[in-house]
Amino acid sequence: MNVRVARAAAGAASLALVLVLAPPPAHAEGEPGWAGGAVPVLNYDADAGFGLGAIGTLARHDPDARPYRVALQAQVFVTSERVHGHELRWDVVGVGHRRLRLFGRVGYFATVNRNHCGLGNEVECAPAEAEAAADAAGLAPGSPERVELVRHFHQVRYVNPFAQVGARWRLGRRLSAFGQWRLYDYRPGTLRERGPYPGSLYARAHPDGEAGLASVPQLGVMVDSRDAEGTPARGAWVEVSLRVADAATGSAWRFAGVNVTTRAYQRLAPWLVLATRQVTDVAAGALPLPELGLVNAAETYVAFGGQAMGRGVREHRYVGRIKVLGQLELRADLSRRWGAIAFVDAGWIAVDLADVGGDPARVLGSTGAGVRFVQHQTFILRADVGLSPHEGWAPQLYLQLGHLY
């Protein structure tokens, strides 16, 4: 069985388990009190091994705070090959004079198979490139050394403890200012072995890896006219922000960036909503490889490729300093708690202003569909299947809490 098909099949098995175990509401919707839920996650990846974990949310509903007074979200995940993904998020609404909102997250991420195909929009992660590197190294066919080099040639391994804290101050009915500070500590290798995979594409450019702290403060403004945060059906959410990393902020790298993100929602029918997101994210300076794959809006995520943007494309495949991205989703209500989603993701990636790193006219794309389970507008479980011509239309499955935007 094809590796990508096998991954999708394993994900489908876990999906069935998750949907069956989705919890009932803790109390009637609209009433004050605590509500939430948790679900198990089980999957298999050819490089990361068997994975087991859980994700869940807990929110305190209050008539004087929308969409809630306090919300917590937690994730615990570990695989047999020592991949870790642990995170705790919090969001507190109406602090002080009720204009202040405090949010943040802390966690620990460790990977042994983060993709690295190169920079720009035409990278392929071609197996022939890995085989050629093994030939150049004089490794005999079938030898353990050759197998390891070929397997990890397009992969990066690192450990990443992280923390992020922020605040949002409401200036008017729809206008807010926000600020946040992100700390990502990158440590190449694993807890047992330091450094990148020997002989890998990444090691050729960075033999010792890129170790250090990315300390990134960010300031911005946002206009939010959505009719609801959890499942918006009308309005828009627009934000503009600036970020800077420097020795003065405690960062090992010096760079700056700007982000403009627009999200819009329109009800097409009583049961159908059109949701779109457009993103322009531009950075300049010396960024380590993991930072080149990040979009830095009020929410930080990877693009293009992965569960947030470019569903159906392997995560972290297309990276660069310039990202122009777009998403469209049709969200249909099938019942009070169940819904269906159809989507298209698109992106234009460039290494920097001087060098696109590929075809300047190339636009990347993916499409797919999914289902969702909604409880109290704060527990939204999504299961999306994405496909892309850049990956030979091999299905990729994603399980996550909440809408992407």
Phi, psi and omega in degrees: 000137176304140184301317182292323176294320178299319178297317180295320179296318178297320178296322179297322177297317179292326179300315179302319179295317184296314184293327178293326186266006178302128191283156174284163180295148181283331178201175182297137181295143181094345179267151177292152180140182181267143176211154179171195180183168179213149180221149176279156176232129180224126178209179179220136176227136185300331181263321184273343179088197179282135181241144180219137179187195180205151175228147181196163178227156175213127183226143175259113181271141184212129180302336182270000181223132178237137002277354181196173174271313180222139175225137177236141175224132183230148176220135173230127182206135178211148179241169181293342179258024173068030168275132182235144172214091183240136184203144173232125178245151175218153181210119183240121186254137174080045178276147177065244180273022176069007175263348187258139177230126182249136182214164179177179178199150173225152181184183182217124180234134177220132182228148173243001185215036173293130184291141171216100181262353186124193181247149176102189189255009180235018180290148188241337189055043186291129176303328180298328178293320177292320178296321179296322177295323177292321177297315181298330179277357178072029181273131184291143177304132178083353180289151179303323181295320180291318179301317181293318180296313181297318182297320187254008185300322182255033181231154177234141177238136176196163176250139187217085167291145184211160176207149179208131177230148182201169179215149179230126184246121182281117181270334180203193183298323183238342186265135178220154169250147179219155176215146178207161182227124184248132178237111177242117181260109183264125180231103183297140180104204177235181177293337182263334186218125183271156174092165179286172176298126181301134177079359182287166178302319180293319181295333178297323180272328183224081184304327181260004185080185179236089182267141177154177182256125170267108181249107195233099171282152185215137178232145180194179176230155178215149175242124187231110179243020179296147178280344177199151180275318185290309181227073182293145178237343179216156174101192183213161177219111185239137178220147176227131183214158178232138179229150181215134173236136185199168176301329180293335177267359181092015184267144176283345180235153181246115178201168178217161181199161177228146180226135173232120182231131178235127175239134182226147184225136180217129178276117180271334179203165180305337183244006188225132179234136173260122180238132180229153174221129175239134186227133167236120182229118184234130178234155177218144179119196183264104180247137173290162184307314181301326180289332179294339180265002185261144165259128185249077171261201174301330173249134179262130181208170183266139174198145011255129184122129180119186190287341184269322183203118185096038179299128186107344175255137180304141184298136175071021180287314183250114182229154178177174182282339183242128180224124173239114194231154177211146178222147175224130178229136167259119184247115183251135175272118178269329177202190181300325185244344185250143178215169178231153184224138168235139187216160171224131174244142179217152181202148173238123186240137176224144179299311175195186183295329183274339186213110179295323183081039181155211181274117181299339182265001185278126175248127180274153182205160175204165180211171179168193182208169180193181176232162178217152175236127186241132177221120176061017180063358180245341175248098180240111180259123181244144172228110182247144171244121181247148178223148181213142175296337180289346178241022179067025179062022175288129184289142174236134182249140182229131175245129182202163177261136175084158172289153180293331181202000000 
